[in-house]
């Protein structure tokens, strides 16, 4: 069950759900707890790089 919470948090972040909403869904009182439940993935890194490229080169 614990692993499912990590997976759910990460999938929600990948779908663009704001971390404060993820915090509410998981029932965490501290945002720092929610941040420990989320994990960087290849798709999140790729999306970040793509956005940075657009910011620099349009």
C-alpha distance matrix in Angstrom:
0.0 3.8 5.5 5.1 6.7 9.2 10.0 10.6 12.7 14.6 15.3 16.6 18.8 20.1 21.1 23.1 21.3 22.6 20.4 21.5 20.1 16.7 17.0 17.8 15.0 12.4 14.7 15.8 19.4 20.3 20.4 20.2 16.6 15.8 17.9 15.9 12.8 15.1 16.7 20.1 20.5 23.8 24.1 23.8 26.4 28.6 28.6 29.5 32.4 33.6 33.8 35.7 38.0 38.8 39.5 42.0 43.5 42.8
3.8 0.0 3.8 5.4 5.3 6.8 9.0 10.1 11.1 12.9 14.6 15.7 17.2 18.9 20.4 22.0 20.2 21.0 18.3 19.5 18.8 15.2 15.1 16.6 14.4 11.1 13.4 13.7 17.1 17.5 17.6 16.9 13.4 12.9 14.8 12.4 9.7 12.4 14.1 17.7 18.6 22.1 22.8 22.0 24.4 26.9 27.0 27.5 30.3 31.9 32.0 33.5 36.1 37.0 37.4 39.8 41.6 41.2
5.5 3.8 0.0 3.8 5.4 5.2 6.3 8.6 10.0 10.8 12.3 14.3 15.6 16.6 18.5 20.4 19.2 20.4 18.0 19.9 19.1 15.3 15.9 17.8 15.4 12.6 15.5 15.7 19.2 19.1 18.4 17.6 14.5 13.4 14.5 12.2 9.2 10.9 11.8 15.1 15.6 18.9 19.7 19.3 21.6 24.0 24.3 25.1 27.6 29.2 29.6 31.2 33.5 34.6 35.3 37.5 39.1 38.8
5.1 5.4 3.8 0.0 3.8 5.4 5.0 6.0 8.5 9.8 10.3 12.0 14.1 15.1 16.3 18.5 17.1 18.7 16.9 18.6 17.1 13.5 14.8 16.1 13.1 11.0 14.3 15.2 19.0 19.3 18.5 18.5 15.4 13.5 15.1 13.7 10.1 11.3 12.6 15.8 15.8 19.0 19.1 18.9 21.7 23.7 23.6 24.7 27.5 28.6 28.9 30.9 33.1 33.8 34.7 37.2 38.6 37.9
6.7 5.3 5.4 3.8 0.0 3.8 5.4 5.1 6.1 8.6 9.9 10.5 12.3 14.2 15.3 16.9 15.0 16.0 13.8 15.2 14.0 10.4 11.1 12.6 10.0 7.5 10.8 11.5 15.2 15.5 14.8 15.0 11.9 10.0 12.0 11.0 7.3 9.1 11.4 14.8 15.7 19.2 19.1 18.2 21.0 23.4 22.9 23.6 26.6 27.8 27.7 29.5 32.1 32.7 33.2 35.8 37.5 36.7
9.2 6.8 5.2 5.4 3.8 0.0 3.8 5.5 5.2 6.2 8.6 10.0 10.8 12.3 14.4 15.7 14.5 15.4 12.9 15.1 14.6 10.8 11.7 14.1 12.1 9.7 12.9 12.6 16.2 15.5 14.2 13.7 11.1 9.1 9.9 8.6 4.9 6.1 7.8 11.3 12.3 16.0 16.3 15.3 17.8 20.3 20.2 20.7 23.6 25.1 25.1 26.7 29.3 30.2 30.6 33.0 34.8 34.3
10.0 9.0 6.3 5.0 5.4 3.8 0.0 3.8 5.5 5.2 6.1 8.5 10.0 10.5 12.3 14.5 13.8 15.5 13.9 16.4 15.3 11.6 13.6 15.6 13.0 11.5 15.1 15.5 19.1 18.6 16.9 16.8 14.5 11.9 12.5 11.7 8.2 7.7 8.5 11.2 11.1 14.3 14.2 14.0 16.8 18.8 18.7 19.8 22.6 23.6 24.0 26.0 28.2 28.9 29.9 32.3 33.7 33.0
10.6 10.1 8.6 6.0 5.1 5.5 3.8 0.0 3.8 5.5 5.2 6.1 8.6 9.8 10.6 12.6 11.2 13.2 11.9 14.0 12.2 8.8 11.2 12.6 9.7 8.9 12.7 13.7 17.3 17.4 15.7 16.4 14.2 11.1 12.5 12.6 8.9 8.5 10.4 13.0 13.1 16.2 15.4 14.7 18.0 19.8 19.0 20.2 23.3 24.0 23.9 26.2 28.5 28.8 29.6 32.3 33.7 32.7
12.7 11.1 10.0 8.5 6.1 5.2 5.5 3.8 0.0 3.8 5.6 5.2 6.3 8.7 10.0 11.0 9.4 10.5 8.6 11.0 10.0 6.3 8.5 10.8 8.8 7.8 11.4 11.5 14.8 14.3 12.2 13.0 11.2 7.8 8.9 9.6 6.3 5.4 8.2 10.8 11.9 15.4 14.6 13.1 16.2 18.4 17.4 18.0 21.3 22.3 21.8 23.8 26.5 26.8 27.2 30.0 31.7 30.8
14.6 12.9 10.8 9.8 8.6 6.2 5.2 5.5 3.8 0.0 3.8 5.4 5.1 6.2 8.7 10.1 9.8 11.2 9.8 13.0 12.4 9.1 11.5 14.1 12.4 11.6 15.1 14.8 17.9 16.8 14.2 14.4 13.2 9.9 9.6 10.2 7.4 4.7 5.7 7.6 8.2 11.6 11.0 9.7 12.7 14.9 14.3 15.1 18.2 19.3 19.2 21.2 23.6 24.2 24.9 27.4 29.0 28.3
15.3 14.6 12.3 10.3 9.9 8.6 6.1 5.2 5.6 3.8 0.0 3.8 5.4 5.0 6.3 8.8 8.9 11.5 11.3 14.3 12.7 9.9 13.1 14.9 12.6 12.7 16.4 16.9 20.1 19.5 16.9 17.7 16.4 12.9 13.0 13.9 10.8 8.5 9.2 10.2 9.5 12.2 10.6 10.2 13.7 15.0 14.1 15.7 18.7 19.0 19.2 21.7 23.7 23.9 25.1 27.8 28.9 27.8
16.6 15.7 14.3 12.0 10.5 10.0 8.5 6.1 5.2 5.4 3.8 0.0 3.8 5.4 5.1 6.6 5.5 8.2 8.4 11.0 9.1 6.9 10.5 11.9 9.9 10.9 14.2 14.9 17.9 17.5 14.9 16.3 15.4 11.6 12.2 14.0 11.1 9.0 10.8 11.9 12.0 14.7 12.6 11.4 15.1 16.4 14.6 15.9 19.3 19.5 18.9 21.5 23.8 23.6 24.3 27.4 28.7 27.3
18.8 17.2 15.6 14.1 12.3 10.8 10.0 8.6 6.3 5.1 5.4 3.8 0.0 3.8 5.3 5.2 5.2 6.8 6.7 10.2 9.5 7.6 10.7 13.0 12.0 12.5 15.5 15.3 17.8 16.7 13.5 14.6 14.4 10.8 10.3 12.5 10.5 7.5 8.9 9.2 10.0 12.6 10.7 8.5 12.0 13.8 11.9 12.6 16.1 16.6 15.8 18.1 20.7 20.7 21.2 24.1 25.7 24.6
20.1 18.9 16.6 15.1 14.2 12.3 10.5 9.8 8.7 6.2 5.0 5.4 3.8 0.0 3.8 5.4 7.4 9.8 10.4 13.9 13.0 11.2 14.4 16.5 15.1 15.7 19.0 18.9 21.6 20.4 17.2 18.0 17.8 14.2 13.3 15.1 13.0 9.6 9.7 8.9 8.2 10.0 7.5 6.3 10.1 11.1 9.4 11.1 14.2 14.3 14.3 16.9 18.9 19.0 20.1 22.9 24.0 22.9
21.1 20.4 18.5 16.3 15.3 14.4 12.3 10.6 10.0 8.7 6.3 5.1 5.3 3.8 0.0 3.8 5.7 9.1 10.9 13.7 12.0 11.0 14.6 15.9 14.3 15.8 18.9 19.5 22.1 21.4 18.4 19.9 19.5 15.8 15.6 17.7 15.3 12.4 13.1 12.7 11.9 13.4 10.3 9.5 13.3 13.6 11.2 13.2 16.4 15.7 15.2 18.4 20.2 19.6 20.8 23.9 24.8 23.1
23.1 22.0 20.4 18.5 16.9 15.7 14.5 12.6 11.0 10.1 8.8 6.6 5.2 5.4 3.8 0.0 3.8 6.2 8.7 11.5 10.4 10.2 13.5 15.0 14.3 15.9 18.6 18.7 20.8 19.9 16.6 18.3 18.7 15.0 14.5 17.3 15.6 12.6 13.6 13.0 13.1 14.6 11.6 9.7 13.1 13.7 10.7 11.8 15.3 14.8 13.4 16.4 18.7 17.8 18.5 21.8 23.0 21.3
21.3 20.2 19.2 17.1 15.0 14.5 13.8 11.2 9.4 9.8 8.9 5.5 5.2 7.4 5.7 3.8 0.0 3.8 6.3 8.4 6.7 6.9 10.3 11.3 10.7 12.7 15.1 15.6 17.6 17.1 14.1 16.4 16.5 12.7 13.2 16.0 14.1 11.9 13.9 14.2 14.9 17.1 14.5 12.4 15.9 17.0 14.2 14.9 18.6 18.4 16.8 19.5 22.1 21.2 21.5 24.9 26.3 24.6
22.6 21.0 20.4 18.7 16.0 15.4 15.5 13.2 10.5 11.2 11.5 8.2 6.8 9.8 9.1 6.2 3.8 0.0 3.8 5.5 5.4 6.6 8.8 10.2 10.9 12.6 14.4 14.1 15.4 14.6 11.4 14.0 14.7 11.3 11.5 14.9 13.8 11.8 14.2 14.6 16.1 18.5 16.3 13.5 16.4 18.1 15.3 15.0 18.8 19.0 16.9 19.1 22.1 21.3 20.9 24.3 26.2 24.7
20.4 18.3 18.0 16.9 13.8 12.9 13.9 11.9 8.6 9.8 11.3 8.4 6.7 10.4 10.9 8.7 6.3 3.8 0.0 3.8 5.3 4.9 6.0 8.6 9.7 10.4 12.0 11.0 12.5 11.2 7.9 10.3 10.9 7.6 7.9 11.4 10.5 9.1 12.0 13.1 15.3 18.2 16.7 13.7 16.4 18.7 16.5 15.8 19.6 20.4 18.6 20.3 23.5 23.3 22.7 25.8 28.0 26.9
21.5 19.5 19.9 18.6 15.2 15.1 16.4 14.0 11.0 13.0 14.3 11.0 10.2 13.9 13.7 11.5 8.4 5.5 3.8 0.0 3.8 5.4 4.9 6.3 8.7 9.9 10.4 9.6 10.2 9.7 7.1 10.5 11.2 8.5 9.9 13.2 12.6 12.1 15.3 16.7 19.0 22.0 20.5 17.4 20.1 22.4 20.0 19.2 23.0 23.7 21.5 23.2 26.5 26.0 25.1 28.3 30.6 29.4
20.1 18.8 19.1 17.1 14.0 14.6 15.3 12.2 10.0 12.4 12.7 9.1 9.5 13.0 12.0 10.4 6.7 5.4 5.3 3.8 0.0 3.8 5.3 5.1 6.2 8.6 9.7 10.3 11.8 12.2 10.2 13.4 13.2 10.0 12.0 14.9 13.3 12.7 16.0 17.5 19.2 22.1 20.2 17.7 20.8 22.7 20.2 20.1 23.9 24.2 22.3 24.4 27.5 26.7 26.3 29.7 31.6 30.0
16.7 15.2 15.3 13.5 10.4 10.8 11.6 8.8 6.3 9.1 9.9 6.9 7.6 11.2 11.0 10.2 6.9 6.6 4.9 5.4 3.8 0.0 3.8 5.4 5.0 6.1 8.4 8.8 11.3 11.4 9.3 11.8 10.8 7.3 9.5 11.9 9.8 9.4 12.8 14.9 16.5 19.7 18.2 15.9 19.1 21.2 19.2 19.3 23.0 23.7 22.2 24.3 27.3 27.0 26.8 30.0 31.9 30.6
17.0 15.1 15.9 14.8 11.1 11.7 13.6 11.2 8.5 11.5 13.1 10.5 10.7 14.4 14.6 13.5 10.3 8.8 6.0 4.9 5.3 3.8 0.0 3.8 5.5 5.3 6.0 5.3 7.5 7.7 6.4 9.3 8.2 5.5 8.5 10.8 9.5 10.3 14.0 16.4 18.7 22.1 21.1 18.4 21.2 23.8 21.9 21.4 25.2 26.2 24.5 26.2 29.5 29.3 28.7 31.8 34.1 32.9
17.8 16.6 17.8 16.1 12.6 14.1 15.6 12.6 10.8 14.1 14.9 11.9 13.0 16.5 15.9 15.0 11.3 10.2 8.6 6.3 5.1 5.4 3.8 0.0 3.8 5.5 5.0 6.4 8.0 9.7 9.3 12.6 11.4 9.1 12.3 14.4 12.8 13.7 17.4 19.8 21.7 25.0 23.6 21.2 24.3 26.5 24.4 24.2 28.0 28.6 26.8 28.8 32.0 31.4 30.9 34.2 36.3 34.9
15.0 14.4 15.4 13.1 10.0 12.1 13.0 9.7 8.8 12.4 12.6 9.9 12.0 15.1 14.3 14.3 10.7 10.9 9.7 8.7 6.2 5.0 5.5 3.8 0.0 3.8 5.5 8.0 10.7 12.4 11.8 14.5 12.6 9.9 13.1 14.7 12.1 13.0 16.5 19.1 20.5 23.7 22.3 20.4 23.7 25.7 23.8 24.2 27.9 28.3 27.0 29.2 32.1 31.6 31.6 34.8 36.7 35.2
12.4 11.1 12.6 11.0 7.5 9.7 11.5 8.9 7.8 11.6 12.7 10.9 12.5 15.7 15.8 15.9 12.7 12.6 10.4 9.9 8.6 6.1 5.3 5.5 3.8 0.0 3.8 5.7 9.2 10.7 10.5 12.4 9.8 7.7 11.2 11.9 9.4 11.2 14.8 17.9 19.6 23.1 22.3 20.3 23.4 25.8 24.3 24.5 28.1 29.0 27.9 29.8 32.8 32.7 32.6 35.7 37.7 36.5
14.7 13.4 15.5 14.3 10.8 12.9 15.1 12.7 11.4 15.1 16.4 14.2 15.5 19.0 18.9 18.6 15.1 14.4 12.0 10.4 9.7 8.4 6.0 5.0 5.5 3.8 0.0 3.8 6.5 9.1 10.1 12.4 9.9 9.0 12.7 13.5 11.9 14.0 17.8 20.8 22.9 26.4 25.6 23.4 26.3 28.9 27.2 27.1 30.7 31.8 30.3 32.1 35.2 35.1 34.6 37.7 39.9 38.8
15.8 13.7 15.7 15.2 11.5 12.6 15.5 13.7 11.5 14.8 16.9 14.9 15.3 18.9 19.5 18.7 15.6 14.1 11.0 9.6 10.3 8.8 5.3 6.4 8.0 5.7 3.8 0.0 3.8 5.5 7.0 8.9 6.6 6.5 10.1 10.9 10.2 12.6 16.3 19.3 21.9 25.5 25.1 22.5 25.0 27.9 26.5 25.8 29.4 30.8 29.2 30.6 34.0 34.1 33.3 36.2 38.7 37.8
19.4 17.1 19.2 19.0 15.2 16.2 19.1 17.3 14.8 17.9 20.1 17.9 17.8 21.6 22.1 20.8 17.6 15.4 12.5 10.2 11.8 11.3 7.5 8.0 10.7 9.2 6.5 3.8 0.0 3.8 6.8 8.9 7.9 8.7 11.8 12.9 13.1 15.3 18.9 21.7 24.6 28.1 27.7 24.8 27.1 30.1 28.5 27.4 31.0 32.5 30.6 31.7 35.2 35.3 34.1 37.0 39.7 38.9
20.3 17.5 19.1 19.3 15.5 15.5 18.6 17.4 14.3 16.8 19.5 17.5 16.7 20.4 21.4 19.9 17.1 14.6 11.2 9.7 12.2 11.4 7.7 9.7 12.4 10.7 9.1 5.5 3.8 0.0 3.8 5.3 5.5 7.0 9.1 10.5 11.6 13.5 16.8 19.4 22.5 26.0 25.8 22.8 24.6 27.8 26.4 24.9 28.4 30.2 28.3 29.1 32.7 32.9 31.6 34.3 37.2 36.6
20.4 17.6 18.4 18.5 14.8 14.2 16.9 15.7 12.2 14.2 16.9 14.9 13.5 17.2 18.4 16.6 14.1 11.4 7.9 7.1 10.2 9.3 6.4 9.3 11.8 10.5 10.1 7.0 6.8 3.8 0.0 3.8 5.3 5.1 6.3 8.8 10.0 10.9 14.1 16.3 19.5 22.8 22.5 19.2 21.1 24.2 22.7 21.2 24.7 26.4 24.5 25.3 28.9 29.2 27.9 30.6 33.4 32.9
20.2 16.9 17.6 18.5 15.0 13.7 16.8 16.4 13.0 14.4 17.7 16.3 14.6 18.0 19.9 18.3 16.4 14.0 10.3 10.5 13.4 11.8 9.3 12.6 14.5 12.4 12.4 8.9 8.9 5.3 3.8 0.0 3.8 5.4 5.0 6.5 8.9 10.3 12.9 15.1 18.6 22.0 22.3 19.1 20.4 23.8 22.9 21.1 24.3 26.5 24.9 25.3 28.9 29.7 28.4 30.7 33.7 33.5
16.6 13.4 14.5 15.4 11.9 11.1 14.5 14.2 11.2 13.2 16.4 15.4 14.4 17.8 19.5 18.7 16.5 14.7 10.9 11.2 13.2 10.8 8.2 11.4 12.6 9.8 9.9 6.6 7.9 5.5 5.3 3.8 0.0 3.8 5.4 5.2 6.7 9.2 12.3 15.2 18.4 22.0 22.4 19.6 21.3 24.7 23.9 22.6 25.9 28.0 26.7 27.4 30.8 31.6 30.7 33.2 35.9 35.6
15.8 12.9 13.4 13.5 10.0 9.1 11.9 11.1 7.8 9.9 12.9 11.6 10.8 14.2 15.8 15.0 12.7 11.3 7.6 8.5 10.0 7.3 5.5 9.1 9.9 7.7 9.0 6.5 8.7 7.0 5.1 5.4 3.8 0.0 3.8 5.3 5.1 6.7 10.2 13.0 15.9 19.5 19.4 16.7 18.9 22.0 20.9 20.0 23.4 25.2 23.9 25.0 28.3 28.9 28.3 30.9 33.4 32.9
17.9 14.8 14.5 15.1 12.0 9.9 12.5 12.5 8.9 9.6 13.0 12.2 10.3 13.3 15.6 14.5 13.2 11.5 7.9 9.9 12.0 9.5 8.5 12.3 13.1 11.2 12.7 10.1 11.8 9.1 6.3 5.0 5.4 3.8 0.0 3.8 5.3 5.4 8.0 10.3 13.7 17.1 17.4 14.4 16.0 19.4 18.6 17.3 20.5 22.6 21.5 22.2 25.5 26.4 25.7 28.0 30.6 30.4
15.9 12.4 12.2 13.7 11.0 8.6 11.7 12.6 9.6 10.2 13.9 14.0 12.5 15.1 17.7 17.3 16.0 14.9 11.4 13.2 14.9 11.9 10.8 14.4 14.7 11.9 13.5 10.9 12.9 10.5 8.8 6.5 5.2 5.3 3.8 0.0 3.8 5.6 7.6 10.6 13.8 17.5 18.4 15.9 17.2 20.7 20.5 19.4 22.3 24.6 24.0 24.5 27.7 28.9 28.4 30.5 33.1 33.1
12.8 9.7 9.2 10.1 7.3 4.9 8.2 8.9 6.3 7.4 10.8 11.1 10.5 13.0 15.3 15.6 14.1 13.8 10.5 12.6 13.3 9.8 9.5 12.8 12.1 9.4 11.9 10.2 13.1 11.6 10.0 8.9 6.7 5.1 5.3 3.8 0.0 3.8 6.7 10.3 12.7 16.5 17.0 15.0 17.0 20.1 19.8 19.4 22.4 24.4 23.9 25.0 28.0 29.0 28.9 31.2 33.4 33.2
15.1 12.4 10.9 11.3 9.1 6.1 7.7 8.5 5.4 4.7 8.5 9.0 7.5 9.6 12.4 12.6 11.9 11.8 9.1 12.1 12.7 9.4 10.3 13.7 13.0 11.2 14.0 12.6 15.3 13.5 10.9 10.3 9.2 6.7 5.4 5.6 3.8 0.0 3.8 6.9 9.4 13.1 13.4 11.2 13.3 16.4 16.0 15.7 18.8 20.6 20.2 21.4 24.3 25.3 25.3 27.7 29.8 29.5
16.7 14.1 11.8 12.6 11.4 7.8 8.5 10.4 8.2 5.7 9.2 10.8 8.9 9.7 13.1 13.6 13.9 14.2 12.0 15.3 16.0 12.8 14.0 17.4 16.5 14.8 17.8 16.3 18.9 16.8 14.1 12.9 12.3 10.2 8.0 7.6 6.7 3.8 0.0 3.8 6.3 10.0 11.1 9.3 10.8 14.0 14.4 14.1 16.7 18.8 19.0 20.0 22.5 24.0 24.3 26.3 28.2 28.3
20.1 17.7 15.1 15.8 14.8 11.3 11.2 13.0 10.8 7.6 10.2 11.9 9.2 8.9 12.7 13.0 14.2 14.6 13.1 16.7 17.5 14.9 16.4 19.8 19.1 17.9 20.8 19.3 21.7 19.4 16.3 15.1 15.2 13.0 10.3 10.6 10.3 6.9 3.8 0.0 3.8 6.9 8.3 6.3 7.1 10.4 11.2 10.8 13.0 15.3 15.8 16.6 19.0 20.7 21.2 22.9 24.7 25.0
20.5 18.6 15.6 15.8 15.7 12.3 11.1 13.1 11.9 8.2 9.5 12.0 10.0 8.2 11.9 13.1 14.9 16.1 15.3 19.0 19.2 16.5 18.7 21.7 20.5 19.6 22.9 21.9 24.6 22.5 19.5 18.6 18.4 15.9 13.7 13.8 12.7 9.4 6.3 3.8 0.0 3.8 5.4 5.2 6.3 8.6 10.0 10.8 12.5 14.3 15.5 16.8 18.5 20.2 21.3 22.9 24.3 24.4
23.8 22.1 18.9 19.0 19.2 16.0 14.3 16.2 15.4 11.6 12.2 14.7 12.6 10.0 13.4 14.6 17.1 18.5 18.2 22.0 22.1 19.7 22.1 25.0 23.7 23.1 26.4 25.5 28.1 26.0 22.8 22.0 22.0 19.5 17.1 17.5 16.5 13.1 10.0 6.9 3.8 0.0 3.8 5.5 5.1 6.0 8.5 9.9 10.5 12.1 14.2 15.3 16.4 18.3 19.9 21.2 22.1 22.4
24.1 22.8 19.7 19.1 19.1 16.3 14.2 15.4 14.6 11.0 10.6 12.6 10.7 7.5 10.3 11.6 14.5 16.3 16.7 20.5 20.2 18.2 21.1 23.6 22.3 22.3 25.6 25.1 27.7 25.8 22.5 22.3 22.4 19.4 17.4 18.4 17.0 13.4 11.1 8.3 5.4 3.8 0.0 3.8 5.4 5.0 6.0 8.5 9.8 10.3 12.2 14.1 15.1 16.4 18.2 20.0 20.6 20.4
23.8 22.0 19.3 18.9 18.2 15.3 14.0 14.7 13.1 9.7 10.2 11.4 8.5 6.3 9.5 9.7 12.4 13.5 13.7 17.4 17.7 15.9 18.4 21.2 20.4 20.3 23.4 22.5 24.8 22.8 19.2 19.1 19.6 16.7 14.4 15.9 15.0 11.2 9.3 6.3 5.2 5.5 3.8 0.0 3.8 5.5 5.1 6.2 8.7 9.9 10.6 12.3 14.2 15.4 16.5 18.6 19.8 19.6
26.4 24.4 21.6 21.7 21.0 17.8 16.8 18.0 16.2 12.7 13.7 15.1 12.0 10.1 13.3 13.1 15.9 16.4 16.4 20.1 20.8 19.1 21.2 24.3 23.7 23.4 26.3 25.0 27.1 24.6 21.1 20.4 21.3 18.9 16.0 17.2 17.0 13.3 10.8 7.1 6.3 5.1 5.4 3.8 0.0 3.8 5.5 5.1 6.2 8.6 9.9 10.6 12.3 14.3 15.4 16.7 18.1 18.6
28.6 26.9 24.0 23.7 23.4 20.3 18.8 19.8 18.4 14.9 15.0 16.4 13.8 11.1 13.6 13.7 17.0 18.1 18.7 22.4 22.7 21.2 23.8 26.5 25.7 25.8 28.9 27.9 30.1 27.8 24.2 23.8 24.7 22.0 19.4 20.7 20.1 16.4 14.0 10.4 8.6 6.0 5.0 5.5 3.8 0.0 3.8 5.4 5.1 6.1 8.6 9.9 10.5 12.3 14.2 15.4 16.1 16.4
28.6 27.0 24.3 23.6 22.9 20.2 18.7 19.0 17.4 14.3 14.1 14.6 11.9 9.4 11.2 10.7 14.2 15.3 16.5 20.0 20.2 19.2 21.9 24.4 23.8 24.3 27.2 26.5 28.5 26.4 22.7 22.9 23.9 20.9 18.6 20.5 19.8 16.0 14.4 11.2 10.0 8.5 6.0 5.1 5.5 3.8 0.0 3.8 5.4 5.0 6.1 8.6 9.8 10.5 12.3 14.3 15.1 14.7
29.5 27.5 25.1 24.7 23.6 20.7 19.8 20.2 18.0 15.1 15.7 15.9 12.6 11.1 13.2 11.8 14.9 15.0 15.8 19.2 20.1 19.3 21.4 24.2 24.2 24.5 27.1 25.8 27.4 24.9 21.2 21.1 22.6 20.0 17.3 19.4 19.4 15.7 14.1 10.8 10.8 9.9 8.5 6.2 5.1 5.4 3.8 0.0 3.8 5.4 5.2 6.2 8.6 10.0 10.6 12.5 14.2 14.3
32.4 30.3 27.6 27.5 26.6 23.6 22.6 23.3 21.3 18.2 18.7 19.3 16.1 14.2 16.4 15.3 18.6 18.8 19.6 23.0 23.9 23.0 25.2 28.0 27.9 28.1 30.7 29.4 31.0 28.4 24.7 24.3 25.9 23.4 20.5 22.3 22.4 18.8 16.7 13.0 12.5 10.5 9.8 8.7 6.2 5.1 5.4 3.8 0.0 3.8 5.4 5.1 6.1 8.7 9.8 10.7 11.9 12.8
33.6 31.9 29.2 28.6 27.8 25.1 23.6 24.0 22.3 19.3 19.0 19.5 16.6 14.3 15.7 14.8 18.4 19.0 20.4 23.7 24.2 23.7 26.2 28.6 28.3 29.0 31.8 30.8 32.5 30.2 26.4 26.5 28.0 25.2 22.6 24.6 24.4 20.6 18.8 15.3 14.3 12.1 10.3 9.9 8.6 6.1 5.0 5.4 3.8 0.0 3.8 5.4 5.1 6.3 8.6 10.0 10.3 10.3
33.8 32.0 29.6 28.9 27.7 25.1 24.0 23.9 21.8 19.2 19.2 18.9 15.8 14.3 15.2 13.4 16.8 16.9 18.6 21.5 22.3 22.2 24.5 26.8 27.0 27.9 30.3 29.2 30.6 28.3 24.5 24.9 26.7 23.9 21.5 24.0 23.9 20.2 19.0 15.8 15.5 14.2 12.2 10.6 9.9 8.6 6.1 5.2 5.4 3.8 0.0 3.8 5.4 5.1 6.2 8.7 9.9 9.3
35.7 33.5 31.2 30.9 29.5 26.7 26.0 26.2 23.8 21.2 21.7 21.5 18.1 16.9 18.4 16.4 19.5 19.1 20.3 23.2 24.4 24.3 26.2 28.8 29.2 29.8 32.1 30.6 31.7 29.1 25.3 25.3 27.4 25.0 22.2 24.5 25.0 21.4 20.0 16.6 16.8 15.3 14.1 12.3 10.6 9.9 8.6 6.2 5.1 5.4 3.8 0.0 3.8 5.4 5.0 6.3 8.5 9.3
38.0 36.1 33.5 33.1 32.1 29.3 28.2 28.5 26.5 23.6 23.7 23.8 20.7 18.9 20.2 18.7 22.1 22.1 23.5 26.5 27.5 27.3 29.5 32.0 32.1 32.8 35.2 34.0 35.2 32.7 28.9 28.9 30.8 28.3 25.5 27.7 28.0 24.3 22.5 19.0 18.5 16.4 15.1 14.2 12.3 10.5 9.8 8.6 6.1 5.1 5.4 3.8 0.0 3.8 5.4 5.2 5.8 7.2
38.8 37.0 34.6 33.8 32.7 30.2 28.9 28.8 26.8 24.2 23.9 23.6 20.7 19.0 19.6 17.8 21.2 21.3 23.3 26.0 26.7 27.0 29.3 31.4 31.6 32.7 35.1 34.1 35.3 32.9 29.2 29.7 31.6 28.9 26.4 28.9 29.0 25.3 24.0 20.7 20.2 18.3 16.4 15.4 14.3 12.3 10.5 10.0 8.7 6.3 5.1 5.4 3.8 0.0 3.8 5.4 5.2 4.3
39.5 37.4 35.3 34.7 33.2 30.6 29.9 29.6 27.2 24.9 25.1 24.3 21.2 20.1 20.8 18.5 21.5 20.9 22.7 25.1 26.3 26.8 28.7 30.9 31.6 32.6 34.6 33.3 34.1 31.6 27.9 28.4 30.7 28.3 25.7 28.4 28.9 25.3 24.3 21.2 21.3 19.9 18.2 16.5 15.4 14.2 12.3 10.6 9.8 8.6 6.2 5.0 5.4 3.8 0.0 3.8 5.9 5.7
42.0 39.8 37.5 37.2 35.8 33.0 32.3 32.3 30.0 27.4 27.8 27.4 24.1 22.9 23.9 21.8 24.9 24.3 25.8 28.3 29.7 30.0 31.8 34.2 34.8 35.7 37.7 36.2 37.0 34.3 30.6 30.7 33.2 30.9 28.0 30.5 31.2 27.7 26.3 22.9 22.9 21.2 20.0 18.6 16.7 15.4 14.3 12.5 10.7 10.0 8.7 6.3 5.2 5.4 3.8 0.0 3.8 6.0
43.5 41.6 39.1 38.6 37.5 34.8 33.7 33.7 31.7 29.0 28.9 28.7 25.7 24.0 24.8 23.0 26.3 26.2 28.0 30.6 31.6 31.9 34.1 36.3 36.7 37.7 39.9 38.7 39.7 37.2 33.4 33.7 35.9 33.4 30.6 33.1 33.4 29.8 28.2 24.7 24.3 22.1 20.6 19.8 18.1 16.1 15.1 14.2 11.9 10.3 9.9 8.5 5.8 5.2 5.9 3.8 0.0 3.8
42.8 41.2 38.8 37.9 36.7 34.3 33.0 32.7 30.8 28.3 27.8 27.3 24.6 22.9 23.1 21.3 24.6 24.7 26.9 29.4 30.0 30.6 32.9 34.9 35.2 36.5 38.8 37.8 38.9 36.6 32.9 33.5 35.6 32.9 30.4 33.1 33.2 29.5 28.3 25.0 24.4 22.4 20.4 19.6 18.6 16.4 14.7 14.3 12.8 10.3 9.3 9.3 7.2 4.3 5.7 6.0 3.8 0.0
